[in-house]
Amino acid sequence: MVPFIQFIQKHKLIEPSSTILAGVSGGPDSLSLLHMLLRIRKEWELNLVVLHVDHMFRGKESEEEMEFVRSFCREHDVPFESCQADAGAYAISHQMSAQEAARACRYQFFEKMMNQYQASALALGHHGDDQVETILMRLVRGGKGTALAGIQPKREFAGGFIIRPLLGMTRQEILDYCEKERLAPRFDPSNEKDTYTRNRFRKRILPFLKEENPQVHEKFQAFSENLTEDERYLQELTEHEMNTVWRRGDGFAELEIDLLKRLPLPLQRRGIQLILNYLYKSVPSSLSSIHTESVLSLLSQSHPSGSLHLPNGLKAVKSYNLCMFTFEQAEPEPYHLELPIPGEAMLPSGGRIEAKLITESPGADRGKNSLLIKRDKVLLPLSVRSRKNGDKLKLKGMNGTKKVKDIFIDKKIAIEARNQWPVLEDANGTILWLPGLTKSAWEENDWSEGEFIFLQYHQQGSSRGQNTHDETGY
Ligand SMILES: Nc1ncnc2c1ncn2[C@@H]1O[C@H](COP(=O)(O)OP(=O)(O)OP(=O)(O)O)[C@@H](O)[C@H]1O
């Protein structure tokens, strides 16, 4: 009991007078956990509720476990909530392993109950040996960052927290507790199967470590807590330092290579992970530290351009000092549309350009979404097309021309958006305007006698790949 209470106090796991749910399978860990919580229930004025999920793996035997937990709760006057979830069927329909399916079903029920009871926390029976096994397994598999810190004593879940008050105790201490308190837990036979990696670590590695140091779990717990603190600090530092290094938008990110290279290597690594975490809405299981290293190696190559394919269609394209991360899409078809005057051209992106012939001023500042040109300065018909290599445009207030490609780069337009961006030209093939992007040198300022062509660009919805400064706040 002492290490249990000390652990709760050290990690501020339970507030007095709160509602605590306990996940109880009926095994020694969760049954001891429940028993210990019951012992502090009165003094701490806890509102305890027990949750049990029958995964229906072992037919009648599983059902008996549920009945066992139910009757234990009845005996100790604790509310009991249960559900039967066919984890085997869930595994097939969701193409996952039976263990993953059981976990998914369990957490769905836990979340529902957290909301129903407006609970502060859900207590689970993970203990110190689980912690040692988890850290070792992740090291061996090749985890990174906080994953290597193993099981957290407290983490956010469903408006409250998941708490693990037994992390300071060993499996043996829990078994001894069961014996002393005459608890008669159920033993899950799957805990013995050598087919599970965890069981192999438990049976082969832990005995050796415990022989070397019987309190090895405390060393692993201290390692976990220190690593979590270090990681948190490095993560904050990375986020702060990366602010000026990368820009992001809907489905894309772009980083300035020289700025990233000025950071120390541990921050560079975390910086790349930050970008990948941002882009992947849910991080693919195939993503590993190898990918971070591959991106760093792409950025270090002396060749000014290069690219790298990452999981789920993400591509990193390096071009001089910039590296653009975007999801690959089918190449959009080039297009060429005549723009009738008066009339409009419907763009493949969903927007449109409207053209009118006017003889009266349309008003003062018209912004980048419109263009007023003198009718006799251009050769009709006008047309709107997708960009071509070598396109150049004369910009307002500038001598000479500027490459359209450079304008896209300056304006941080993602590559996929560049291929669809409308380019306005006249019948001579002179580019007059990049709608929505720039003020053109063809813009007529002095209102005088004559006929004018007035063009308006109407963008449709959000333009994927265009910078969205206001949304991202960089
Ligand atoms: N079917 C279940 N119903 C409710 N809670 C569960 C169930 N299975 C697991 N849990 C909770 O999740 C914790 C971790 O489960 P896991 O299966 O990894 O550990 P375990 O060593 O089998 O634990 P136990 O000895 O309590 O069965 C358990 O201690 C318990 O708190």
The ligand as an SDF file (V2000), in Angstrom:
LIG
                    3D

 31 33  0  0  0  0  0  0  0  0999 V2000
  -11.0870   -6.7300  -20.3230 N   0  0  0  0  0  0  0  0  0  0  0  0
  -10.7570   -5.6980  -19.5700 C   0  0  0  0  0  0  0  0  0  0  0  0
  -11.7000   -4.9900  -18.9390 N   0  0  0  0  0  0  0  0  0  0  0  0
  -11.3620   -3.9160  -18.1980 C   0  0  0  0  0  0  0  0  0  0  0  0
  -10.1080   -3.4780  -18.0400 N   0  0  0  0  0  0  0  0  0  0  0  0
   -9.1260   -4.1430  -18.6430 C   0  0  0  0  0  0  0  0  0  0  0  0
   -9.3970   -5.2880  -19.4470 C   0  0  0  0  0  0  0  0  0  0  0  0
   -8.2330   -5.7570  -19.9260 N   0  0  0  0  0  0  0  0  0  0  0  0
   -7.2840   -4.9440  -19.4440 C   0  0  0  0  0  0  0  0  0  0  0  0
   -7.7990   -3.9740  -18.6650 N   0  0  0  0  0  0  0  0  0  0  0  0
   -7.0800   -2.9060  -17.9650 C   0  0  0  0  0  0  0  0  0  0  0  0
   -5.8850   -2.6100  -18.6660 O   0  0  0  0  0  0  0  0  0  0  0  0
   -4.7530   -2.9360  -17.8780 C   0  0  0  0  0  0  0  0  0  0  0  0
   -3.6660   -3.4900  -18.7320 C   0  0  0  0  0  0  0  0  0  0  0  0
   -4.1290   -4.6110  -19.3990 O   0  0  0  0  0  0  0  0  0  0  0  0
   -3.1720   -5.7340  -19.8810 P   0  0  0  0  0  0  0  0  0  0  0  0
   -3.9820   -6.7800  -20.5220 O   0  0  0  0  0  0  0  0  0  0  0  0
   -2.0870   -5.1040  -20.6390 O   0  0  0  0  0  0  0  0  0  0  0  0
   -2.5220   -6.2000  -18.5040 O   0  0  0  0  0  0  0  0  0  0  0  0
   -2.6440   -7.4830  -17.6150 P   0  0  0  0  0  0  0  0  0  0  0  0
   -1.2650   -7.7170  -17.1130 O   0  0  0  0  0  0  0  0  0  0  0  0
   -3.3310   -8.5840  -18.3210 O   0  0  0  0  0  0  0  0  0  0  0  0
   -3.5350   -6.8990  -16.4030 O   0  0  0  0  0  0  0  0  0  0  0  0
   -4.4600   -7.7260  -15.4070 P   0  0  0  0  0  0  0  0  0  0  0  0
   -3.5550   -8.5460  -14.5360 O   0  0  0  0  0  0  0  0  0  0  0  0
   -5.2170   -6.7020  -14.6520 O   0  0  0  0  0  0  0  0  0  0  0  0
   -5.3420   -8.5610  -16.2860 O   0  0  0  0  0  0  0  0  0  0  0  0
   -5.2810   -3.9280  -16.8550 C   0  0  0  0  0  0  0  0  0  0  0  0
   -4.4910   -3.9490  -15.6890 O   0  0  0  0  0  0  0  0  0  0  0  0
   -6.6480   -3.3730  -16.6060 C   0  0  0  0  0  0  0  0  0  0  0  0
   -6.5860   -2.2470  -15.7410 O   0  0  0  0  0  0  0  0  0  0  0  0
  1  2  1  0
  2  3  1  0
  2  7  2  0
  3  4  2  0
  4  5  1  0
  5  6  2  0
  6  7  1  0
  6 10  1  0
  7  8  1  0
  8  9  2  0
  9 10  1  0
 10 11  1  0
 11 12  1  0
 11 30  1  0
 12 13  1  0
 13 14  1  0
 13 28  1  0
 14 15  1  0
 15 16  1  0
 16 17  2  0
 16 18  1  0
 16 19  1  0
 19 20  1  0
 20 21  2  0
 20 22  1  0
 20 23  1  0
 23 24  1  0
 24 25  2  0
 24 26  1  0
 24 27  1  0
 28 29  1  0
 28 30  1  0
 30 31  1  0
M  END
$$$$
